[in-house]
Amino acid sequence: MTTRIDARFAELAKQGRSAFVTFLMAGDPDPATSIDIIKALPKAGADIIEIGMPFTDPMADGPSIQAAGLRALKAGMTLKKTLELVRGFRKEDNATPLVLMGYYNPIYIYGVDKFLTDAKSAGVDGLIIVDLPPEEDTELCIPAMKVGLNFIRLATPTTDDKRLPAVLANTSGFVYYVSIAGITGGAAADSNVVGEAVARIKRHTKLPVCVGFGIRTPDAARAIAQKANGAVVGTALVDALHASLDGEGRATPKTVGAVADLASALAQGVKGAKQAAE
């Protein structure tokens, strides 16, 4: 079964370019502004959109994304409302792939089967669950694949050749390579090191490899896009959103544009990259 993610990568391969993948937290800074921002992303050049599911204990996230999650929770965001946000987006856009990213706990509480049914019917295409290792595939990964959702796995600089086959066993859609060890929003990614890592992962899989963590500028996005099938930007967009808020942390008339403008500049960086030869 071909998902929107598979279709989008096939289309980009024909164009000979990498994907620009954006990440934002659902409900940040409030549910209404959040949907407006996410609706603006495809026009700004986002090829795939990752939407964070706010959670109270996000241990893999750096300060910016943690703060985004807290703003969203404070504004009343829930997993149910996150799925409603997806449904709202799908009313106007049936083509852009949407990936929910976060932690297993909220899904477990929601109920795995109910979540998968609701996510699929809302228009979700894939899941990235950062705290479920391959050893736990029967919990969510395999059931997700059965309903036709891609389960996207993270590989890191510490994922060695012995570990990679386990990580890739039930992965679909794309592989998300975390370019630096540590939390989101840390150091800048080194495109040469990333190039070697992507080549190593590709020896184990035919899936596209997207690279995230440490990409903040159009030039950095271009450098990564030359080495990988996609560049993922999250913290820089979340920081642009945060900088647009008023003193009380509320959205201003500048908020949607601040995120869309940065996304547009980053998209130009990615689109300016010559795709590395497969």
Protein Blocks (a to p, Z undefined) as FASTA:
>chain_A
ZZfklmmmmmmmmnopacddddddehiabfklmmmmmmmmmmnopabdcdddddfblfkb
cfklmmmmmmmmmnopafklmmmmmmmmmmmockbccdddddfklmmmnopklmmmmmmm
nopabdcdfklcfklmmmmmmmmmmnopacdddddfklcfklmmmmmmmgghiacddfbg
cdehiacddfklmmmmmmmmmmmpcbdcddeehiabfklmmmmmmmmcbdcdfklmmmmm
mmmpcfkopacfklmmmmmmmmmmmmmmmmmpccddZZ
